[in-house]
């Protein structure tokens, strides 16, 4: 069970899933916008706010659906995921990384020797 938790939290699986879902929702927004825009080109400008699939109302519906979906994903998936990730895999404390600290120690030891090997 520990390995599965590490796989879910440490990997980019949740990030990838959220990006995929938001991408699909945004594709619907772009599709309805394109349908609405191309629907204006002939003589159908009088039906701008109708409920037809290529109307401005359908585009507005897709935008609102996208915003609701993004909010739900953020509050129900992304926030709990980031809190769990910080709980189980806390980020390193700010400061000098370990490899840089070792190099600084070597530099200081060489400086105290006067550069003699």
PLY file of the C-alpha trace (Angstrom):
ply
format ascii 1.0
element vertex 117
property float x
property float y
property float z
element edge 116
property int vertex1
property int vertex2
end_header
0.00 0.00 0.00
2.92 2.35 0.72
4.25 1.93 -2.81
0.87 2.72 -4.37
0.52 5.87 -2.23
4.00 6.97 -3.30
3.11 6.29 -6.94
-0.06 8.39 -6.73
1.30 11.27 -4.69
4.90 11.57 -5.83
4.32 11.02 -9.52
2.62 13.39 -11.91
-0.41 11.15 -12.31
-2.87 13.54 -10.67
-1.41 16.52 -12.53
-1.75 14.67 -15.81
-5.33 13.62 -15.08
-6.37 17.17 -14.16
-4.69 18.56 -17.27
-6.48 15.98 -19.44
-9.91 16.78 -17.97
-9.41 20.55 -18.25
-8.12 20.11 -21.80
-11.23 18.21 -22.82
-13.48 20.83 -21.25
-11.59 23.62 -23.00
-11.89 21.74 -26.29
-15.67 21.91 -25.87
-15.42 25.68 -25.36
-13.34 26.08 -28.52
-15.69 23.83 -30.51
-18.82 25.73 -29.50
-17.12 29.07 -30.15
-16.10 27.90 -33.61
-19.62 26.61 -34.31
-21.12 29.91 -33.17
-18.66 31.96 -35.20
-19.18 29.95 -38.37
-22.94 30.02 -37.75
-22.83 33.83 -38.01
-21.32 33.80 -41.48
-24.45 32.95 -43.52
-27.73 34.72 -42.89
-28.27 33.17 -39.42
-27.26 36.30 -37.48
-30.82 36.72 -36.24
-30.56 33.49 -34.20
-27.55 34.58 -32.14
-29.07 33.79 -28.71
-31.09 30.71 -29.65
-30.62 27.26 -28.15
-29.23 25.73 -31.30
-25.85 23.97 -31.07
-24.12 26.75 -33.01
-25.54 29.70 -31.06
-23.97 32.11 -28.61
-26.04 30.53 -25.84
-24.33 27.18 -26.42
-20.94 28.90 -26.30
-21.86 30.70 -23.08
-23.07 27.39 -21.63
-19.74 25.75 -22.52
-17.78 28.59 -20.87
-19.83 28.39 -17.67
-19.52 24.59 -17.64
-15.75 24.91 -18.08
-15.45 27.36 -15.17
-17.59 25.16 -12.90
-15.57 22.08 -13.82
-12.28 23.90 -13.22
-13.48 25.11 -9.81
-14.66 21.64 -8.79
-11.37 20.08 -9.88
-9.37 22.71 -8.04
-11.24 22.47 -4.74
-11.93 18.71 -4.73
-8.77 17.34 -6.37
-5.90 19.82 -6.59
-6.08 21.33 -3.08
-6.38 17.98 -1.24
-3.65 16.53 -3.47
-1.20 19.33 -2.71
-1.94 19.13 1.02
-1.40 15.36 1.01
1.78 15.76 -1.01
3.16 18.29 1.48
2.17 16.03 4.39
3.78 12.86 3.09
6.60 14.40 1.05
7.49 17.78 2.58
9.61 20.10 0.51
13.19 20.66 1.53
13.89 23.46 3.97
15.26 26.58 2.33
19.00 26.85 2.55
22.09 25.48 0.96
21.69 22.11 -0.77
23.77 19.26 0.64
26.11 19.00 -2.34
26.87 22.72 -2.26
27.50 22.54 1.50
30.05 19.74 0.97
31.78 21.74 -1.75
31.93 24.79 0.54
33.52 22.65 3.27
36.14 21.40 0.82
36.81 24.97 -0.29
37.20 26.14 3.31
39.54 23.26 4.16
41.70 24.07 1.15
41.75 27.74 2.12
42.92 26.94 5.69
45.74 24.79 4.32
46.94 27.74 2.29
46.28 25.98 -0.96
48.85 23.24 -0.22
47.85 19.72 -1.09
0 1
1 2
2 3
3 4
4 5
5 6
6 7
7 8
8 9
9 10
10 11
11 12
12 13
13 14
14 15
15 16
16 17
17 18
18 19
19 20
20 21
21 22
22 23
23 24
24 25
25 26
26 27
27 28
28 29
29 30
30 31
31 32
32 33
33 34
34 35
35 36
36 37
37 38
38 39
39 40
40 41
41 42
42 43
43 44
44 45
45 46
46 47
47 48
48 49
49 50
50 51
51 52
52 53
53 54
54 55
55 56
56 57
57 58
58 59
59 60
60 61
61 62
62 63
63 64
64 65
65 66
66 67
67 68
68 69
69 70
70 71
71 72
72 73
73 74
74 75
75 76
76 77
77 78
78 79
79 80
80 81
81 82
82 83
83 84
84 85
85 86
86 87
87 88
88 89
89 90
90 91
91 92
92 93
93 94
94 95
95 96
96 97
97 98
98 99
99 100
100 101
101 102
102 103
103 104
104 105
105 106
106 107
107 108
108 109
109 110
110 111
111 112
112 113
113 114
114 115
115 116
